Each structure stands twice: as structure tokens, then as C-alpha cells.
Amino acid sequence: MTTSGFRWARPIALVTALAVLASCGLPHVGPNKRQIYQGSVQKEGDAFVIAVNDRVTRAIAVVPALGFSESFKTSARIGSDTIQPGDILGLTIWENVDDGLLAGEASNATLLESVQVDGDGFIFVPYAGRIRAAGNSPEAIRRIITSKLEEQTPDPQVEVRRQAGDGSTVSLTGAVGGQGVYAIERPTRTLSTMLARAGGVTIEPEIAQITVIRGTERSRIWFQDLYNHPELDIALRGGDRILVEEDTRSFTALGATGTQARVPFQSQNLSALEAIAQVGGLVSSTSDATGVFVFRNEPPEVAAQVLGRDDLIGAQRMIYLLDLTEPNGMFVARDFVIRDGDTLYVTEAPLAQWNKAVSAVFGSLVGPAASIDQLAN
């Protein structure tokens, strides 16, 4: 009896020593579940630890939306022949007399090339004076000039041509096929057609964002939304600046995951399940599927819905726990929305710490699957 008790005393002592090493004496990839809960508000810490369920996923499913303002969406298209300040016009005036106001003796036609519309929208025509050109079509300008001249010369005939100018142009920069300044013409009066004119986007459409700057106003949309929502294909205005750039959102992956890094988003909306897959998934030998955490500073209105409280002031530190081993754990992780700046942390499985303890005590002489009998002998 004594021999048997002594036989089991050694493995019990070894197991105790290993347990001590596993709990406090070995390096970790980060805190374990118990340590995270120790920092919760419930334990007089400064963060709320919340087990995620369907109600929580619905409460946090608020994703900042991109879109154009109403002033952008309600702007009418510029007519293909609407004159703008900075445009250059060509004028030809015929007079029905041998010695006209403008024409010389050898010809009854007067050619006025490169007549630029000034910043106030006017042009000057001899004997007709200062003519309002901006906002008018070439035909309307023709009628105005004709009306001014017919009081001084019989039956004048006027032709007005719109030349190239800088009054109705937009600039495109960033991830487009051809950066540059483009004139607003009949085929390119909307955002989508102007992007096509510039060679389209040169980055993945799923992460492409389009910013339009008009004066002091700035609005941004997703490239794909431009084609999914026709109302976002806004009419352009002279002087618009269009910037195409890649989505800059990211999250940080730490702990027992396939990759520990700052990870950019690869789609407009990213779930916790997709984020885990994006970093290589969980590691079977080290990851704890019951301890997947998301750290986030939550706006007070969202935190109030999650916690069911109305006394919160300012952003709240929230730690969301996802247990993938629950019957609906995978569905909950699929519905949990990851946001810009989140930290995804996977705790280490208890067995991983056991294996470390075994290796620390016995080195390579004993494998991780060593039995109590083997340890005792």
C-alpha cells in the first residue's frame, strides 16, 4: 500500500509543478480569459466584457455609411453647350453691307477667335458691348449679339462656337487609369462616365473609394455603390476634384492566430468570422476557440444599447467575447461586424500551456502526449 502511494506521489508532484509553471511561470502570447475578466468593470476594471449573442450583434451592427450629400445628388447635369467662366469662344460675324462696322472692304465677314469668358462670366464684342456668356448656350449668345448689332448694321449674321477652355473641367487623381484634367462634355457629364473616360480605377473595386471635392464641400462613396445606386452617379461641375483611393481601414490581429499583424480590410463589410479567416484562421494546437475577443472603444449610444444603460458618458471600452464552440457560435461570429481600429485577440488553449510546461521540465525527452505513468517512470 505504501509502495503504491509512493508510486503515485511522484507523478502527482510533477503534475503540480507543471500546473504551477503553466499558470504563471511560462511566457504567454497575451492574457488568458481569466486575466481579461479580471480587468472588467465587474471586477472594478475599466472595460465591459460582453459575451456576444444575437441581441449584441444587432445592437452593434451600425457601420458608418459613405454617401453624397443632397446638394451633390440634386445637382442638374450641365448641358453640353452651356458656357462657363474660363471657356474660350470663336465668333464669326457677317454683315450685309460692303462697308460694315467690323468687316473690311475686301470681305463682309469678321472672325473673332479665342474670345475668353472672364471670371464674371462675360465676353466683350465690339459694338455689341459686354455680353453675358456664362450659363448661356452658344445659340443664346448668338441671339444676344445679333440683337445688339442689328441696331447698327442691317441684317447681321452671327456664329458662336465653343472652343476648348478650362471653365468646365474636372481633375482626376489617385488610382485611375489616366490622371489629369478633363473637359465636361456631352459623354462625360456624370461621375461614372468621367471615371470611364479616365481609364477606370486601377485597384480592387471592393476597396476603392471615390471622393468628390466641390469648393469647400467634400463627399465620399464606395466605387461599387456608384453602380448599385444610380442616384449616386452625380452630375459634375466645373472645378470638381475627384480622388480615387484605396480603403484605409484596418484591424489588428494578436494572440494565437495564424498571423499577428495590422490587417487591412478586403471588403466594405467585414465580419469576425471573415477577419479570423483573413489572418489564417485559428491554430489547432494553440488557439482557444472559446476565447476569441474583440477590443473596441464603442460610442456611448451603441454601448448604451449593448449594456441596456442610459447613464454612460463618452466612449466606452468594450471587450466582446465570441465562443465558436457554442451551437450558434459560428453564426454569431458571422454576424458580428468588425470596425476600423478593432483588435482581434485569440487566447491560448490550456493544452498549449501544458505542453510548454512539459517541454520546460523535460525538454525533448518527453512528448506532449506523455502519460502520468511515463512521467512517473
Secondary structure, 3 states (H helix, E strand, C coil): CHHHHHHHHHHHHHHHHHHHHHHHHCCCCCCCHHHHHHCEHHHCCCEEEEECCHHHHHHCCCCCCCECCHHHHCCCCCCCCCCCCCCEEEEEEECCCCCCCCCCCCCCEEEEEEEECCCCCEEEECCCEEEECCCCCHHHHHHHHHHHHCCCCCCCEEEEEECCCCCCEEEEEECECCCEEEECCHHHCEHHHHHHHCCCECCCHHHEEEEEEECCEEEEEEHHHHHHCHHHCCECCCCCEEEEEECCCEEEEEECECCCEEEECCCCCEEHHHHHHHCCCECCCCEEEEEEEEEEEECHHHHHHHHCCCCCCCCEEEEEEECCCCCCHHHHHHHCEECCCCEEEEEECHHHHHHHHHHHHHCCCCCCCCCHHHHHC
